[in-house]
Amino acid sequence: MLHKRMKQKIKWYCFVLIQSIIKFHPYITLKLIQRYKNQIVFIDNSQFFVHTLTHHDLYYSRKSNGYFFDFHELRKFLSGNLEKTGIAIDVGANLGGVTYLLSKKFDTVIAFEPSNSTFNSLRKNVELNNLNNVIIEKIACSNKTGTSQMFKNHYHGHSSLVKRRNLKWKELVKTIRLDEYLKTNNITELEFLKVDVEGHELSVFLGLGEFLNPEKVKTIVFEHIQSTQKDLVESRELFDLLSIKGYNLFDFEGNNLSERKILSSGNLDIVATRDFLI
């Protein structure tokens, strides 16, 4: 009996130790990074310097094999399918990982990030990486121009204009329709549009108005996560809208995506364009 209790105690102490390591590992790693002024290099093999990180960034980085920005498929797609000129827009730029990749491919990149703290980090990262062809805008893209509540939690990458149970805090942000922004700035066409807005994609596309066609916005890449959508009806409305406007939907490998496949998948990166070029 004593031997059995001893084994149980050992198992318990091991469990507690493992849980403690899991909990404090991001914090310890963050402290080590701070010794190097928080300037680290991540995004696949590309050199992107990040000005500030939190232990929440480190926690989520473990899910992508240690990379804070794991954009291998997008980087591969950009290198083989798109012209290296023109204007690209990054809606939901976050800390600037995709903005950085786009800045190497296009003449001008416009990055939208509405949250105060995340925008400040984005601005510092743009300066730190000398992205002289990047314009940053502290505003959210939507189907109306005005203001809206942004819902947030500890991790900035999950902020959204769509209210969800795990988002506990609110921040009032400015919103704009993309067609208004494009007209005001005399932009007649976009080579590339990336949208990552945690369930608010339909509103962003509706806000494009007459610009939502492959002649004016040639390629759109967006993330579709079933759990962030209000319901399947809105997801179907989104894909019907893109189809009516003349877009075909593909994955990064060039495979056609049917509506059924998209709606039955939990998480997909989708390319909307007229013709997928190899």
N, C-alpha and C positions, 0 to 999 in steps of 0.2 A: 504493500500500500504506500509506504514512504517513497519507494522508487518511482511509483506511478505519479505521485504528487510532484516529485522533483522534475520529472519529465514535463509535466503540465506547466510548471513554473518557468522552465527553460523556454518552452514554446511561447509562453506569454511574453517573456522578456524579449525574445527575438522579434515577435510581432510588433511590440512597442518600439523597438530600435528601428525596424524597417520603416514603420510609419513616420517616425521622427526624421529619418533621412529623407524620405519622400517629401515631407512638409518643409524642411529647412534647406534642402539642396538648392532650390532656386534662389533663396535669400543669400546663401553662401556664395553661389556663383555670381550673383549680382555684386556682392562686395568685392570679389576678385576683379570683376570687370571695371568697377569704379576706380581701381588702381590705375587703369589705363584710360581714364577720363571718359569712360562710356563710349569710346570710339572703337567700334568693332566692325569686322568685315563678315557680312553674311549676304545671302541670296545666291544659292547655288555656288557657281564659281565666279560670279561677278563681285566686284569690290564695291560694296555700298556701306558707307560709314553712318552709323546710327548715333545720334547725339545722346539720347536718353532712353533708358529701358526701365521697366518696373519688374518686380518679381512675378507679376501676372504674365508679362511677355515671356519670361523664362519658362513659366509653367506650360504655356501653350506651345512653346518651341519644342518641347519634348515630344509632342504629337507628330512633329514633322522631322524626326531624326536630328534634332539639334539646330535646325535652321529656323530663324525667326521669320524668314520670308522664303517659302518653298515654292518657287514659280518655274520649275523646270519645264513643264509642259507649255506654259505660256511663252517662255523665252525661246523654246524650240519652234513654236508656231510663228512668233514674230520674225525669227531669223530666216524662215523659209517661205513665208506667204505674203508679205506685205512690202510695198514700196517704202523707201527710206526718206520720203519727203512728205510735205504737207503738215496738217495739224491733227493732233490727237488730244482727246479729252479723257481724263481719269476722274470718274465720279465715285466718291468714297475713297479718297486717296490714302486715308489713314496715315501711316508714318512715311509713306513715299516709296515703298518697294516697287510697285508697278510703275509709278511715275519715273523712277530711275531707269527702268528698262526702256520705257517709251522715249525717254530723252535721248537715248542712244540711236533711236530709229527714225525719229521725226524731227522736222525743222522746229516745231513749236509744240509744247505740251501744256495744257491747261488743267490744273489739278484742283478739284473741289473738295473741301473738308470743312464742315461747319462747326464742329465742337471746339471750344476754346483751347483746352489743354492739348488735344490732338493736333490742332492746327499749329500751335506754337512749336510742337515737336517736328511737324512736317516742315515748317519754315526753317528751323535750325538744320534739319537734314538736307534740305535743298541748298542752303548756304554752305554746309560742310562738304558737300560733294560737288560744289561748283557747277550746279545745273543752271547755266546761264540762259538756257532756252525754255525754262519752266516758269509759267505764271501760276501763282497760287491764289485761290479765291476762298474766303471764309464764308461759305454759303452752301446750303443744301439744294440739290436739284429735285424738283417735284413737278406736279401738274398745276401749281398755282404760285404766283409771286406774292410774298408776304412774310409771315412768320409761322412757326410750328414748334411743337414740343418734340425734342429729341429725348429718347429714353436710353438710359445708360446703366452699365454695371461696372465692376472693377476693371474689366478688360475692354479697352477702347475699341477693339476690332468688332465688338458685338453691338455697338451703338446703332440705333435705328429710329426712324420716324414712325415705325410700326410698334405699338405697345405690346410687350410680351411679359409673361409672369416673372422671368428671371432678370428683367431690367427694372431696377429699383429707383433710380434717380432721374430727374428731368432737367433739361436745359433748353431755354428758349433760343431758337436759332432762326436766322433769315433763310427764306426759300426763294427760288427763282425757277421759272420755266426756261428750259434750255433754248427754245426757239427765240425767246426774248433776248437772252444773252448773246446768241449768235448774231441776231439782227443788229443789236446795239453795237457790237464789235466788228460789224461788216465781214462776218465769216459766212461764206456761201456753201462750203462743203467741208466735211471731215473725212480723213482717211480712216480714222480708228476711234472707237468709243468703248471704253471699259466701264462697266457698271457693277459695283459691289455695295449694295445698300441694304442688305439684311431684310429682304421682304418688301422693299419699296420700289422694286424694279418697274412695275406696271405704271406707276405714277411718273417715273422718270421718262419712260417712253412716250406716254401721253403728252408730257410737257415738251416733246420735240416738235409736235404739230406737223407742219408740212415738211419738216426736215427728215421725218421718219420714212425714208425710202433709200434704197441702195445707190441711187444716183447722187444723193447729198451726204448720207452717212454710209460709207461703203462697207465697213465691217464693225460689228458690235460683238464684244465678248462680255458675258455676264454670268454670274453665279446663281444657280437655282438650287436652293435648299428647301426641301418640302416642309420642314418644320418651321421655317420662318414665314411661310405664306399663311394668309388668313384662312383660306380654304381652297379646295381644288377648283372651284368656280373661278376665282381670281387668276389662278395659274392658267386655266384654259383660255381665259380672256386675254392674257398676256401673249400666249402663243398664237391664238387666232389673229390678234392685232399684227404681230410680226409677219405672219403668213399673208394676210390681206395686203400688207404694204410691199410685198415682193421679196421678202427674205426667206431663205432656206436655212434650216438649222442643222448644225454639225457638231461633232465633238472635235477635239484637237487633232485627231488622226484623220479627219475628213469623212468619217462615217455619218450618213444621214441619221437624224434623230426624229423618230415619229413622236407624235403627241403622247401616245400610250407609253412609250419607253420613258419619256421625260417625266410624266406624272407618276410613274411607278418607281422612279429612282429617288433615293433620298437626297443625293447631292451630286450635282453635275455642273461642270464648266461648259458653257454653250457658246458656239460661234454662230452668229447670225450674219449672213452675207448672201449675195446673189449666187455666186459660184465659188466653191472652195478650190483654191489654187494650190497645186503641189509644188 
